């Protein structure tokens, strides 16, 4: 068996011993990593879009203020 492998397992006791079943967690861990990457990409996208919107609002307000006469 390779080092570092993880398994989800269950053991059921019966009169003469135990029945043990196990499943590797590789696919579950891969799915969790994929979801984590997608959440990170969405977060970065939100930060970039929010920054662009703030810049656009700032420039718009600056343009409106520069058109005013004293």
BELLINSUL-V349777 format. One line per field, one symbol per residue. burial: 1 if it has 24 or more other C-alpha atoms within 12 Angstrom, else 0. A space follows every 50 residues. Layout:
burial->???
This chain:
burial->00000000000000000000000000000000000000000000000000 00000000000000000000
